[in-house]
Every structure is written in C-alpha cells, then in structure tokens.
Amino acid sequence: MYSMAVSNGESHSSRLTTRRKALTRHEQLKGLVIALKIRFRPVETHTRSRTLKTPTASDVEIFRTAWSLVQSEPWDGRPVRLIGLGISG
C-alpha cells in the first residue's frame, strides 16, 4: 500500500494513483480490490475497500474507485494526515 501525508485530498490522491500506476505497469500487475486508508489527525484511521468486477491496472479506473471511496468518508472539515492506496487480488 502506498501512503502519503496530505493537505489537499484530490491532488494528492491523483499523485498517489500515478505512483500506484507506475508500480502496476512496471510489474505488470492487475488488481481486483482497491483499498483506501485515511488517517485523520491526531491518529484516527479509517479503511475502505471496493471489489471490482474484473482485475484492472487502469489508472482511470483505480483513481475513480479510490476517489469514490474518499468521497464516501465523512470528512467534516477534519485535517487528513495520511491517505494510503492499495491494490490486491
């Protein structure tokens, strides 16, 4: 799972997806499960995942899935300390 500290969720999610894409392309990997970890300050961690219909290495599909998971989380203006993105299966 890739993780990074964040201040702006959307722009960092895009960079995180780009990093994940480079790894999947380099290792020729596909994933069926997209997993997201969000750590709020001080240390409150939430995890969400979604299983896709077919395995993918598509950056667009990975980003859209990850971003929908981010949007499903109740932000309530809380500062986010870390977002992690993983692909498995």
Secondary structure, DSSP 8 states (H G I E B T S, - for coil): -EEE--SSHHHHHHHHHHHHHHHHHHTT--EEEEEEEEEETTTEEEEEEEEEEEEE--HHHHHHHHHHHHHTS--TT--EEEEEEEEE-
